[in-house]
Amino acid sequence: MAARAAAHEGRMVVTLDRRFADIRRYPPGTHPGLIVLRTHDQSAPAVESLLSSFLQRYGLEGLAGCIV
């Protein structure tokens, strides 16, 4: 599973899959961090723009171990 591999490497996961927002399955603090993007337009340019805007606004420093 990609999420397990990312956690093993200490990397956050960025996904469009809302199942990753389930805190019962992924309790905060038990992983490096999960960023779940919600957008109607899931094209690569739209997702890249959304993620870029998110990172400019919030950064990653305070998101370790969180589900956002």
mmCIF file as Biopython writes it, N, C-alpha, C and O atoms, coordinates in Angstrom:
data_model
#
loop_
_atom_site.group_PDB
_atom_site.id
_atom_site.type_symbol
_atom_site.label_atom_id
_atom_site.label_alt_id
_atom_site.label_comp_id
_atom_site.label_asym_id
_atom_site.label_entity_id
_atom_site.label_seq_id
_atom_site.pdbx_PDB_ins_code
_atom_site.Cartn_x
_atom_site.Cartn_y
_atom_site.Cartn_z
_atom_site.occupancy
_atom_site.B_iso_or_equiv
_atom_site.auth_seq_id
_atom_site.auth_asym_id
_atom_site.pdbx_PDB_model_num
ATOM 1   N N  . MET A ? 1  ? 0.846   -1.188 0.000   1.0 0.0 1  A 1 
ATOM 2   C CA . MET A ? 1  ? 0.000   0.000  0.000   1.0 0.0 1  A 1 
ATOM 3   C C  . MET A ? 1  ? 0.888   1.247  0.000   1.0 0.0 1  A 1 
ATOM 4   O O  . MET A ? 1  ? 1.876   1.315  0.730   1.0 0.0 1  A 1 
ATOM 5   N N  . ALA A ? 2  ? 0.532   2.211  -0.809  1.0 0.0 2  A 1 
ATOM 6   C CA . ALA A ? 2  ? 1.326   3.423  -0.953  1.0 0.0 2  A 1 
ATOM 7   C C  . ALA A ? 2  ? 1.412   4.217  0.345   1.0 0.0 2  A 1 
ATOM 8   O O  . ALA A ? 2  ? 2.466   4.768  0.660   1.0 0.0 2  A 1 
ATOM 9   N N  . ALA A ? 3  ? 0.320   4.282  1.102   1.0 0.0 3  A 1 
ATOM 10  C CA . ALA A ? 3  ? 0.329   5.038  2.360   1.0 0.0 3  A 1 
ATOM 11  C C  . ALA A ? 3  ? 1.307   4.430  3.349   1.0 0.0 3  A 1 
ATOM 12  O O  . ALA A ? 3  ? 2.000   5.160  4.057   1.0 0.0 3  A 1 
ATOM 13  N N  . ARG A ? 4  ? 1.374   3.122  3.410   1.0 0.0 4  A 1 
ATOM 14  C CA . ARG A ? 4  ? 2.295   2.443  4.314   1.0 0.0 4  A 1 
ATOM 15  C C  . ARG A ? 4  ? 3.745   2.702  3.890   1.0 0.0 4  A 1 
ATOM 16  O O  . ARG A ? 4  ? 4.606   2.941  4.737   1.0 0.0 4  A 1 
ATOM 17  N N  . ALA A ? 5  ? 4.011   2.654  2.598   1.0 0.0 5  A 1 
ATOM 18  C CA . ALA A ? 5  ? 5.357   2.919  2.088   1.0 0.0 5  A 1 
ATOM 19  C C  . ALA A ? 5  ? 5.766   4.366  2.380   1.0 0.0 5  A 1 
ATOM 20  O O  . ALA A ? 5  ? 6.903   4.624  2.775   1.0 0.0 5  A 1 
ATOM 21  N N  . ALA A ? 6  ? 4.848   5.300  2.188   1.0 0.0 6  A 1 
ATOM 22  C CA . ALA A ? 6  ? 5.131   6.707  2.468   1.0 0.0 6  A 1 
ATOM 23  C C  . ALA A ? 6  ? 5.424   6.902  3.951   1.0 0.0 6  A 1 
ATOM 24  O O  . ALA A ? 6  ? 6.360   7.618  4.306   1.0 0.0 6  A 1 
ATOM 25  N N  . ALA A ? 7  ? 4.640   6.278  4.814   1.0 0.0 7  A 1 
ATOM 26  C CA . ALA A ? 7  ? 4.856   6.398  6.260   1.0 0.0 7  A 1 
ATOM 27  C C  . ALA A ? 7  ? 6.202   5.808  6.646   1.0 0.0 7  A 1 
ATOM 28  O O  . ALA A ? 7  ? 6.911   6.371  7.481   1.0 0.0 7  A 1 
ATOM 29  N N  . HIS A ? 8  ? 6.558   4.690  6.052   1.0 0.0 8  A 1 
ATOM 30  C CA . HIS A ? 8  ? 7.851   4.054  6.338   1.0 0.0 8  A 1 
ATOM 31  C C  . HIS A ? 8  ? 9.007   4.985  5.983   1.0 0.0 8  A 1 
ATOM 32  O O  . HIS A ? 8  ? 10.042  4.979  6.650   1.0 0.0 8  A 1 
ATOM 33  N N  . GLU A ? 9  ? 8.828   5.785  4.932   1.0 0.0 9  A 1 
ATOM 34  C CA . GLU A ? 9  ? 9.857   6.730  4.501   1.0 0.0 9  A 1 
ATOM 35  C C  . GLU A ? 9  ? 9.712   8.097  5.154   1.0 0.0 9  A 1 
ATOM 36  O O  . GLU A ? 9  ? 10.505  8.998  4.883   1.0 0.0 9  A 1 
ATOM 37  N N  . GLY A ? 10 ? 8.702   8.264  6.018   1.0 0.0 10 A 1 
ATOM 38  C CA . GLY A ? 10 ? 8.501   9.544  6.697   1.0 0.0 10 A 1 
ATOM 39  C C  . GLY A ? 10 ? 7.935   10.626 5.798   1.0 0.0 10 A 1 
ATOM 40  O O  . GLY A ? 10 ? 8.172   11.811 6.029   1.0 0.0 10 A 1 
ATOM 41  N N  . ARG A ? 11 ? 7.192   10.235 4.780   1.0 0.0 11 A 1 
ATOM 42  C CA . ARG A ? 11 ? 6.632   11.189 3.821   1.0 0.0 11 A 1 
ATOM 43  C C  . ARG A ? 11 ? 5.128   11.368 4.031   1.0 0.0 11 A 1 
ATOM 44  O O  . ARG A ? 11 ? 4.416   10.427 4.381   1.0 0.0 11 A 1 
ATOM 45  N N  . MET A ? 12 ? 4.670   12.588 3.811   1.0 0.0 12 A 1 
ATOM 46  C CA . MET A ? 12 ? 3.239   12.854 3.836   1.0 0.0 12 A 1 
ATOM 47  C C  . MET A ? 12 ? 2.607   12.316 2.560   1.0 0.0 12 A 1 
ATOM 48  O O  . MET A ? 12 ? 3.269   12.174 1.532   1.0 0.0 12 A 1 
ATOM 49  N N  . VAL A ? 13 ? 1.316   12.020 2.645   1.0 0.0 13 A 1 
ATOM 50  C CA . VAL A ? 13 ? 0.555   11.565 1.482   1.0 0.0 13 A 1 
ATOM 51  C C  . VAL A ? 13 ? -0.393  12.678 1.058   1.0 0.0 13 A 1 
ATOM 52  O O  . VAL A ? 13 ? -1.098  13.255 1.885   1.0 0.0 13 A 1 
ATOM 53  N N  . VAL A ? 14 ? -0.402  12.971 -0.229  1.0 0.0 14 A 1 
ATOM 54  C CA . VAL A ? 14 ? -1.378  13.891 -0.815  1.0 0.0 14 A 1 
ATOM 55  C C  . VAL A ? 14 ? -2.277  13.042 -1.692  1.0 0.0 14 A 1 
ATOM 56  O O  . VAL A ? 14 ? -1.797  12.325 -2.570  1.0 0.0 14 A 1 
ATOM 57  N N  . THR A ? 15 ? -3.579  13.120 -1.457  1.0 0.0 15 A 1 
ATOM 58  C CA . THR A ? 15 ? -4.510  12.251 -2.173  1.0 0.0 15 A 1 
ATOM 59  C C  . THR A ? 15 ? -5.833  12.948 -2.433  1.0 0.0 15 A 1 
ATOM 60  O O  . THR A ? 15 ? -6.170  13.944 -1.794  1.0 0.0 15 A 1 
ATOM 61  N N  . LEU A ? 16 ? -6.568  12.405 -3.379  1.0 0.0 16 A 1 
ATOM 62  C CA . LEU A ? 16 ? -7.940  12.841 -3.644  1.0 0.0 16 A 1 
ATOM 63  C C  . LEU A ? 16 ? -8.938  11.873 -3.014  1.0 0.0 16 A 1 
ATOM 64  O O  . LEU A ? 16 ? -10.144 12.112 -3.060  1.0 0.0 16 A 1 
ATOM 65  N N  . ASP A ? 17 ? -8.454  10.807 -2.439  1.0 0.0 17 A 1 
ATOM 66  C CA . ASP A ? 17 ? -9.285  9.745  -1.867  1.0 0.0 17 A 1 
ATOM 67  C C  . ASP A ? 17 ? -9.740  10.128 -0.455  1.0 0.0 17 A 1 
ATOM 68  O O  . ASP A ? 17 ? -8.932  10.159 0.474   1.0 0.0 17 A 1 
ATOM 69  N N  . ARG A ? 18 ? -11.023 10.416 -0.301  1.0 0.0 18 A 1 
ATOM 70  C CA . ARG A ? 18 ? -11.548 10.879 0.989   1.0 0.0 18 A 1 
ATOM 71  C C  . ARG A ? 18 ? -11.515 9.816  2.083   1.0 0.0 18 A 1 
ATOM 72  O O  . ARG A ? 18 ? -11.675 10.142 3.259   1.0 0.0 18 A 1 
ATOM 73  N N  . ARG A ? 19 ? -11.313 8.561  1.719   1.0 0.0 19 A 1 
ATOM 74  C CA . ARG A ? 19 ? -11.205 7.515  2.748   1.0 0.0 19 A 1 
ATOM 75  C C  . ARG A ? 19 ? -10.010 7.743  3.669   1.0 0.0 19 A 1 
ATOM 76  O O  . ARG A ? 19 ? -10.001 7.266  4.804   1.0 0.0 19 A 1 
ATOM 77  N N  . PHE A ? 20 ? -9.007  8.468  3.187   1.0 0.0 20 A 1 
ATOM 78  C CA . PHE A ? 20 ? -7.847  8.757  4.022   1.0 0.0 20 A 1 
ATOM 79  C C  . PHE A ? 20 ? -8.171  9.761  5.129   1.0 0.0 20 A 1 
ATOM 80  O O  . PHE A ? 20 ? -7.361  9.945  6.038   1.0 0.0 20 A 1 
ATOM 81  N N  . ALA A ? 21 ? -9.317  10.403 5.076   1.0 0.0 21 A 1 
ATOM 82  C CA . ALA A ? 21 ? -9.718  11.363 6.107   1.0 0.0 21 A 1 
ATOM 83  C C  . ALA A ? 21 ? -10.355 10.683 7.313   1.0 0.0 21 A 1 
ATOM 84  O O  . ALA A ? 21 ? -10.747 11.362 8.262   1.0 0.0 21 A 1 
ATOM 85  N N  . ASP A ? 22 ? -10.464 9.363  7.297   1.0 0.0 22 A 1 
ATOM 86  C CA . ASP A ? 22 ? -11.072 8.602  8.385   1.0 0.0 22 A 1 
ATOM 87  C C  . ASP A ? 22 ? -10.087 8.476  9.551   1.0 0.0 22 A 1 
ATOM 88  O O  . ASP A ? 22 ? -9.130  7.704  9.481   1.0 0.0 22 A 1 
ATOM 89  N N  . ILE A ? 23 ? -10.329 9.242  10.624  1.0 0.0 23 A 1 
ATOM 90  C CA . ILE A ? 23 ? -9.383  9.238  11.750  1.0 0.0 23 A 1 
ATOM 91  C C  . ILE A ? 23 ? -9.392  7.926  12.520  1.0 0.0 23 A 1 
ATOM 92  O O  . ILE A ? 23 ? -8.468  7.649  13.284  1.0 0.0 23 A 1 
ATOM 93  N N  . ARG A ? 24 ? -10.428 7.115  12.326  1.0 0.0 24 A 1 
ATOM 94  C CA . ARG A ? 24 ? -10.433 5.791  12.971  1.0 0.0 24 A 1 
ATOM 95  C C  . ARG A ? 24 ? -9.426  4.875  12.285  1.0 0.0 24 A 1 
ATOM 96  O O  . ARG A ? 24 ? -8.795  4.035  12.928  1.0 0.0 24 A 1 
ATOM 97  N N  . ARG A ? 25 ? -9.286  5.042  10.998  1.0 0.0 25 A 1 
ATOM 98  C CA . ARG A ? 25 ? -8.357  4.216  10.227  1.0 0.0 25 A 1 
ATOM 99  C C  . ARG A ? 25 ? -6.944  4.788  10.240  1.0 0.0 25 A 1 
ATOM 100 O O  . ARG A ? 25 ? -5.966  4.039  10.222  1.0 0.0 25 A 1 
ATOM 101 N N  . TYR A ? 26 ? -6.839  6.100  10.270  1.0 0.0 26 A 1 
ATOM 102 C CA . TYR A ? 26 ? -5.549  6.803  10.258  1.0 0.0 26 A 1 
ATOM 103 C C  . TYR A ? 26 ? -5.517  7.807  11.409  1.0 0.0 26 A 1 
ATOM 104 O O  . TYR A ? 26 ? -5.603  9.012  11.173  1.0 0.0 26 A 1 
ATOM 105 N N  . PRO A ? 27 ? -5.394  7.335  12.636  1.0 0.0 27 A 1 
ATOM 106 C CA . PRO A ? 27 ? -5.407  8.258  13.776  1.0 0.0 27 A 1 
ATOM 107 C C  . PRO A ? 27 ? -4.282  9.293  13.685  1.0 0.0 27 A 1 
ATOM 108 O O  . PRO A ? 27 ? -3.140  8.937  13.394  1.0 0.0 27 A 1 
ATOM 109 N N  . PRO A ? 28 ? -4.594  10.565 13.930  1.0 0.0 28 A 1 
ATOM 110 C CA . PRO A ? 28 ? -3.560  11.589 13.916  1.0 0.0 28 A 1 
ATOM 111 C C  . PRO A ? 28 ? -2.398  11.200 14.827  1.0 0.0 28 A 1 
ATOM 112 O O  . PRO A ? 28 ? -2.587  10.656 15.915  1.0 0.0 28 A 1 
ATOM 113 N N  . GLY A ? 29 ? -1.204  11.494 14.352  1.0 0.0 29 A 1 
ATOM 114 C CA . GLY A ? 29 ? -0.003  11.187 15.111  1.0 0.0 29 A 1 
ATOM 115 C C  . GLY A ? 29 ? 0.580   9.813  14.833  1.0 0.0 29 A 1 
ATOM 116 O O  . GLY A ? 29 ? 1.674   9.498  15.301  1.0 0.0 29 A 1 
ATOM 117 N N  . THR A ? 30 ? -0.145  8.984  14.069  1.0 0.0 30 A 1 
ATOM 118 C CA . THR A ? 30 ? 0.360   7.644  13.760  1.0 0.0 30 A 1 
ATOM 119 C C  . THR A ? 30 ? 0.959   7.562  12.360  1.0 0.0 30 A 1 
ATOM 120 O O  . THR A ? 30 ? 1.324   6.479  11.903  1.0 0.0 30 A 1 
ATOM 121 N N  . HIS A ? 31 ? 1.060   8.691  11.681  1.0 0.0 31 A 1 
ATOM 122 C CA . HIS A ? 31 ? 1.595   8.758  10.317  1.0 0.0 31 A 1 
ATOM 123 C C  . HIS A ? 31 ? 2.248   10.124 10.141  1.0 0.0 31 A 1 
ATOM 124 O O  . HIS A ? 31 ? 2.005   11.029 10.940  1.0 0.0 31 A 1 
ATOM 125 N N  . PRO A ? 32 ? 3.068   10.287 9.114   1.0 0.0 32 A 1 
ATOM 126 C CA . PRO A ? 32 ? 3.722   11.580 8.893   1.0 0.0 32 A 1 
ATOM 127 C C  . PRO A ? 32 ? 2.769   12.710 8.522   1.0 0.0 32 A 1 
ATOM 128 O O  . PRO A ? 32 ? 3.106   13.880 8.707   1.0 0.0 32 A 1 
ATOM 129 N N  . GLY A ? 33 ? 1.584   12.387 8.001   1.0 0.0 33 A 1 
ATOM 130 C CA . GLY A ? 33 ? 0.603   13.398 7.631   1.0 0.0 33 A 1 
ATOM 131 C C  . GLY A ? 33 ? -0.144  13.009 6.379   1.0 0.0 33 A 1 
ATOM 132 O O  . GLY A ? 33 ? 0.411   12.361 5.491   1.0 0.0 33 A 1 
ATOM 133 N N  . LEU A ? 34 ? -1.399  13.400 6.305   1.0 0.0 34 A 1 
ATOM 134 C CA . LEU A ? 34 ? -2.254  13.127 5.154   1.0 0.0 34 A 1 
ATOM 135 C C  . LEU A ? 34 ? -2.920  14.420 4.719   1.0 0.0 34 A 1 
ATOM 136 O O  . LEU A ? 34 ? -3.538  15.111 5.529   1.0 0.0 34 A 1 
ATOM 137 N N  . ILE A ? 35 ? -2.794  14.742 3.451   1.0 0.0 35 A 1 
ATOM 138 C CA . ILE A ? 35 ? -3.470  15.905 2.882   1.0 0.0 35 A 1 
ATOM 139 C C  . ILE A ? 35 ? -4.482  15.371 1.886   1.0 0.0 35 A 1 
ATOM 140 O O  . ILE A ? 35 ? -4.112  14.808 0.856   1.0 0.0 35 A 1 
ATOM 141 N N  . VAL A ? 36 ? -5.761  15.547 2.194   1.0 0.0 36 A 1 
ATOM 142 C CA . VAL A ? 36 ? -6.841  15.045 1.357   1.0 0.0 36 A 1 
ATOM 143 C C  . VAL A ? 36 ? -7.451  16.236 0.621   1.0 0.0 36 A 1 
ATOM 144 O O  . VAL A ? 36 ? -8.093  17.093 1.228   1.0 0.0 36 A 1 
ATOM 145 N N  . LEU A ? 37 ? -7.242  16.276 -0.677  1.0 0.0 37 A 1 
ATOM 146 C CA . LEU A ? 37 ? -7.752  17.374 -1.486  1.0 0.0 37 A 1 
ATOM 147 C C  . LEU A ? 37 ? -9.158  17.040 -1.977  1.0 0.0 37 A 1 
ATOM 148 O O  . LEU A ? 37 ? -9.435  15.914 -2.390  1.0 0.0 37 A 1 
ATOM 149 N N  . ARG A ? 38 ? -10.028 18.027 -1.924  1.0 0.0 38 A 1 
ATOM 150 C CA . ARG A ? 38 ? -11.399 17.858 -2.421  1.0 0.0 38 A 1 
ATOM 151 C C  . ARG A ? 38 ? -11.636 18.889 -3.513  1.0 0.0 38 A 1 
ATOM 152 O O  . ARG A ? 38 ? -11.611 20.095 -3.268  1.0 0.0 38 A 1 
ATOM 153 N N  . THR A ? 39 ? -11.863 18.399 -4.703  1.0 0.0 39 A 1 
ATOM 154 C CA . THR A ? 39 ? -12.105 19.277 -5.838  1.0 0.0 39 A 1 
ATOM 155 C C  . THR A ? 39 ? -12.958 18.548 -6.863  1.0 0.0 39 A 1 
ATOM 156 O O  . THR A ? 39 ? -12.837 17.335 -7.033  1.0 0.0 39 A 1 
ATOM 157 N N  . HIS A ? 40 ? -13.819 19.288 -7.545  1.0 0.0 40 A 1 
ATOM 158 C CA . HIS A ? 40 ? -14.643 18.675 -8.586  1.0 0.0 40 A 1 
ATOM 159 C C  . HIS A ? 40 ? -13.803 18.389 -9.829  1.0 0.0 40 A 1 
ATOM 160 O O  . HIS A ? 40 ? -13.992 17.371 -10.495 1.0 0.0 40 A 1 
ATOM 161 N N  . ASP A ? 41 ? -12.885 19.286 -10.131 1.0 0.0 41 A 1 
ATOM 162 C CA . ASP A ? 41 ? -12.008 19.127 -11.289 1.0 0.0 41 A 1 
ATOM 163 C C  . ASP A ? 41 ? -10.754 18.383 -10.849 1.0 0.0 41 A 1 
ATOM 164 O O  . ASP A ? 41 ? -9.886  18.965 -10.197 1.0 0.0 41 A 1 
ATOM 165 N N  . GLN A ? 42 ? -10.649 17.115 -11.195 1.0 0.0 42 A 1 
ATOM 166 C CA . GLN A ? 42 ? -9.517  16.308 -10.769 1.0 0.0 42 A 1 
ATOM 167 C C  . GLN A ? 42 ? -8.444  16.177 -11.849 1.0 0.0 42 A 1 
ATOM 168 O O  . GLN A ? 42 ? -7.634  15.250 -11.821 1.0 0.0 42 A 1 
ATOM 169 N N  . SER A ? 43 ? -8.445  17.098 -12.787 1.0 0.0 43 A 1 
ATOM 170 C CA . SER A ? 43 ? -7.396  17.092 -13.808 1.0 0.0 43 A 1 
ATOM 171 C C  . SER A ? 43 ? -6.069  17.463 -13.149 1.0 0.0 43 A 1 
ATOM 172 O O  . SER A ? 43 ? -6.047  18.128 -12.112 1.0 0.0 43 A 1 
ATOM 173 N N  . ALA A ? 44 ? -4.985  17.038 -13.745 1.0 0.0 44 A 1 
ATOM 174 C CA . ALA A ? 44 ? -3.662  17.309 -13.178 1.0 0.0 44 A 1 
ATOM 175 C C  . ALA A ? 44 ? -3.420  18.808 -12.965 1.0 0.0 44 A 1 
ATOM 176 O O  . ALA A ? 44 ? -2.946  19.187 -11.895 1.0 0.0 44 A 1 
ATOM 177 N N  . PRO A ? 45 ? -3.724  19.671 -13.934 1.0 0.0 45 A 1 
ATOM 178 C CA . PRO A ? 45 ? -3.490  21.106 -13.698 1.0 0.0 45 A 1 
ATOM 179 C C  . PRO A ? 45 ? -4.320  21.673 -12.537 1.0 0.0 45 A 1 
ATOM 180 O O  . PRO A ? 45 ? -3.829  22.509 -11.778 1.0 0.0 45 A 1 
ATOM 181 N N  . ALA A ? 46 ? -5.560  21.227 -12.397 1.0 0.0 46 A 1 
ATOM 182 C CA . ALA A ? 46 ? -6.418  21.717 -11.315 1.0 0.0 46 A 1 
ATOM 183 C C  . ALA A ? 46 ? -5.901  21.251 -9.960  1.0 0.0 46 A 1 
ATOM 184 O O  . ALA A ? 46 ? -5.871  22.029 -9.006  1.0 0.0 46 A 1 
ATOM 185 N N  . VAL A ? 47 ? -5.499  19.997 -9.870  1.0 0.0 47 A 1 
ATOM 186 C CA . VAL A ? 47 ? -4.976  19.462 -8.606  1.0 0.0 47 A 1 
ATOM 187 C C  . VAL A ? 47 ? -3.660  20.145 -8.255  1.0 0.0 47 A 1 
ATOM 188 O O  . VAL A ? 47 ? -3.432  20.496 -7.097  1.0 0.0 47 A 1 
ATOM 189 N N  . GLU A ? 48 ? -2.805  20.334 -9.234  1.0 0.0 48 A 1 
ATOM 190 C CA . GLU A ? 48 ? -1.530  21.016 -8.997  1.0 0.0 48 A 1 
ATOM 191 C C  . GLU A ? 48 ? -1.756  22.448 -8.503  1.0 0.0 48 A 1 
ATOM 192 O O  . GLU A ? 48 ? -1.073  22.906 -7.587  1.0 0.0 48 A 1 
ATOM 193 N N  . SER A ? 49 ? -2.703  23.146 -9.107  1.0 0.0 49 A 1 
ATOM 194 C CA . SER A ? 49 ? -3.009  24.512 -8.688  1.0 0.0 49 A 1 
ATOM 195 C C  . SER A ? 49 ? -3.558  24.549 -7.265  1.0 0.0 49 A 1 
ATOM 196 O O  . SER A ? 49 ? -3.158  25.393 -6.464  1.0 0.0 49 A 1 
ATOM 197 N N  . LEU A ? 50 ? -4.474  23.631 -6.952  1.0 0.0 50 A 1 
ATOM 198 C CA . LEU A ? 50 ? -5.048  23.566 -5.612  1.0 0.0 50 A 1 
ATOM 199 C C  . LEU A ? 50 ? -3.974  23.262 -4.569  1.0 0.0 50 A 1 
ATOM 200 O O  . LEU A ? 50 ? -3.927  23.908 -3.522  1.0 0.0 50 A 1 
ATOM 201 N N  . LEU A ? 51 ? -3.119  22.293 -4.847  1.0 0.0 51 A 1 
ATOM 202 C CA . LEU A ? 51 ? -2.064  21.931 -3.913  1.0 0.0 51 A 1 
ATOM 203 C C  . LEU A ? 51 ? -1.070  23.074 -3.745  1.0 0.0 51 A 1 
ATOM 204 O O  . LEU A ? 51 ? -0.629  23.353 -2.630  1.0 0.0 51 A 1 
ATOM 205 N N  . SER A ? 52 ? -0.718  23.730 -4.831  1.0 0.0 52 A 1 
ATOM 206 C CA . SER A ? 52 ? 0.203   24.871 -4.765  1.0 0.0 52 A 1 
ATOM 207 C C  . SER A ? 52 ? -0.376  25.993 -3.901  1.0 0.0 52 A 1 
ATOM 208 O O  . SER A ? 52 ? 0.326   26.567 -3.069  1.0 0.0 52 A 1 
ATOM 209 N N  . SER A ? 53 ? -1.649  26.301 -4.100  1.0 0.0 53 A 1 
ATOM 210 C CA . SER A ? 53 ? -2.308  27.346 -3.295  1.0 0.0 53 A 1 
ATOM 211 C C  . SER A ? 53 ? -2.339  26.953 -1.824  1.0 0.0 53 A 1 
ATOM 212 O O  . SER A ? 53 ? -2.080  27.779 -0.948  1.0 0.0 53 A 1 
ATOM 213 N N  . PHE A ? 54 ? -2.655  25.695 -1.560  1.0 0.0 54 A 1 
ATOM 214 C CA . PHE A ? 54 ? -2.703  25.206 -0.184  1.0 0.0 54 A 1 
ATOM 215 C C  . PHE A ? 54 ? -1.339  25.346 0.488   1.0 0.0 54 A 1 
ATOM 216 O O  . PHE A ? 54 ? -1.241  25.842 1.610   1.0 0.0 54 A 1 
ATOM 217 N N  . LEU A ? 55 ? -0.289  24.907 -0.203  1.0 0.0 55 A 1 
ATOM 218 C CA . LEU A ? 55 ? 1.054   24.949 0.388   1.0 0.0 55 A 1 
ATOM 219 C C  . LEU A ? 55 ? 1.549   26.366 0.595   1.0 0.0 55 A 1 
ATOM 220 O O  . LEU A ? 55 ? 2.245   26.635 1.574   1.0 0.0 55 A 1 
ATOM 221 N N  . GLN A ? 56 ? 1.204   27.284 -0.308  1.0 0.0 56 A 1 
ATOM 222 C CA . GLN A ? 56 ? 1.587   28.685 -0.131  1.0 0.0 56 A 1 
ATOM 223 C C  . GLN A ? 56 ? 0.899   29.283 1.089   1.0 0.0 56 A 1 
ATOM 224 O O  . GLN A ? 56 ? 1.473   30.111 1.796   1.0 0.0 56 A 1 
ATOM 225 N N  . ARG A ? 57 ? -0.304  28.866 1.321   1.0 0.0 57 A 1 
ATOM 226 C CA . ARG A ? 57 ? -1.076  29.421 2.436   1.0 0.0 57 A 1 
ATOM 227 C C  . ARG A ? 57 ? -0.710  28.798 3.784   1.0 0.0 57 A 1 
ATOM 228 O O  . ARG A ? 57 ? -0.618  29.506 4.787   1.0 0.0 57 A 1 
ATOM 229 N N  . TYR A ? 58 ? -0.500  27.480 3.814   1.0 0.0 58 A 1 
ATOM 230 C CA . TYR A ? 58 ? -0.328  26.786 5.083   1.0 0.0 58 A 1 
ATOM 231 C C  . TYR A ? 58 ? 1.055   26.186 5.306   1.0 0.0 58 A 1 
ATOM 232 O O  . TYR A ? 58 ? 1.472   26.040 6.455   1.0 0.0 58 A 1 
ATOM 233 N N  . GLY A ? 59 ? 1.772   25.838 4.257   1.0 0.0 59 A 1 
ATOM 234 C CA . GLY A ? 59 ? 3.061   25.170 4.424   1.0 0.0 59 A 1 
ATOM 235 C C  . GLY A ? 59 ? 2.882   23.789 5.011   1.0 0.0 59 A 1 
ATOM 236 O O  . GLY A ? 59 ? 1.759   23.363 5.283   1.0 0.0 59 A 1 
ATOM 237 N N  . LEU A ? 60 ? 3.982   23.089 5.207   1.0 0.0 60 A 1 
ATOM 238 C CA . LEU A ? 60 ? 3.913   21.721 5.736   1.0 0.0 60 A 1 
ATOM 239 C C  . LEU A ? 60 ? 4.389   21.612 7.176   1.0 0.0 60 A 1 
ATOM 240 O O  . LEU A ? 60 ? 4.111   20.608 7.833   1.0 0.0 60 A 1 
ATOM 241 N N  . GLU A ? 61 ? 5.085   22.595 7.677   1.0 0.0 61 A 1 
ATOM 242 C CA . GLU A ? 61 ? 5.725   22.511 8.984   1.0 0.0 61 A 1 
ATOM 243 C C  . GLU A ? 61 ? 4.787   22.108 10.113  1.0 0.0 61 A 1 
ATOM 244 O O  . GLU A ? 61 ? 5.142   21.263 10.935  1.0 0.0 61 A 1 
ATOM 245 N N  . GLY A ? 62 ? 3.614   22.687 10.167  1.0 0.0 62 A 1 
ATOM 246 C CA . GLY A ? 62 ? 2.692   22.412 11.260  1.0 0.0 62 A 1 
ATOM 247 C C  . GLY A ? 62 ? 1.731   21.260 11.007  1.0 0.0 62 A 1 
ATOM 248 O O  . GLY A ? 62 ? 0.846   21.003 11.824  1.0 0.0 62 A 1 
ATOM 249 N N  . LEU A ? 63 ? 1.893   20.569 9.897   1.0 0.0 63 A 1 
ATOM 250 C CA . LEU A ? 63 ? 0.935   19.529 9.524   1.0 0.0 63 A 1 
ATOM 251 C C  . LEU A ? 63 ? 1.424   18.113 9.801   1.0 0.0 63 A 1 
ATOM 252 O O  . LEU A ? 63 ? 0.708   17.150 9.524   1.0 0.0 63 A 1 
ATOM 253 N N  . ALA A ? 64 ? 2.604   17.973 10.331  1.0 0.0 64 A 1 
ATOM 254 C CA . ALA A ? 64 ? 3.150   16.639 10.597  1.0 0.0 64 A 1 
ATOM 255 C C  . ALA A ? 64 ? 2.212   15.853 11.509  1.0 0.0 64 A 1 
ATOM 256 O O  . ALA A ? 64 ? 1.807   16.341 12.564  1.0 0.0 64 A 1 
ATOM 257 N N  . GLY A ? 65 ? 1.875   14.649 11.102  1.0 0.0 65 A 1 
ATOM 258 C CA . GLY A ? 65 ? 1.013   13.784 11.887  1.0 0.0 65 A 1 
ATOM 259 C C  . GLY A ? 65 ? -0.465  14.108 11.822  1.0 0.0 65 A 1 
ATOM 260 O O  . GLY A ? 65 ? -1.274  13.460 12.486  1.0 0.0 65 A 1 
ATOM 261 N N  . CYS A ? 66 ? -0.826  15.112 11.022  1.0 0.0 66 A 1 
ATOM 262 C CA . CYS A ? 66 ? -2.233  15.551 10.945  1.0 0.0 66 A 1 
ATOM 263 C C  . CYS A ? 66 ? -2.921  15.023 9.693   1.0 0.0 66 A 1 
ATOM 264 O O  . CYS A ? 66 ? -2.275  14.594 8.737   1.0 0.0 66 A 1 
ATOM 265 N N  . ILE A ? 67 ? -4.247  15.066 9.727   1.0 0.0 67 A 1 
ATOM 266 C CA . ILE A ? 67 ? -5.057  14.851 8.534   1.0 0.0 67 A 1 
ATOM 267 C C  . ILE A ? 67 ? -5.693  16.188 8.199   1.0 0.0 67 A 1 
ATOM 268 O O  . ILE A ? 67 ? -6.402  16.780 9.012   1.0 0.0 67 A 1 
ATOM 269 N N  . VAL A ? 68 ? -5.426  16.648 6.990   1.0 0.0 68 A 1 
ATOM 270 C CA . VAL A ? 68 ? -5.923  17.958 6.560   1.0 0.0 68 A 1 
ATOM 271 C C  . VAL A ? 68 ? -6.743  17.786 5.307   1.0 0.0 68 A 1 
ATOM 272 O O  . VAL A ? 68 ? -7.260  18.765 4.769   1.0 0.0 68 A 1 
#
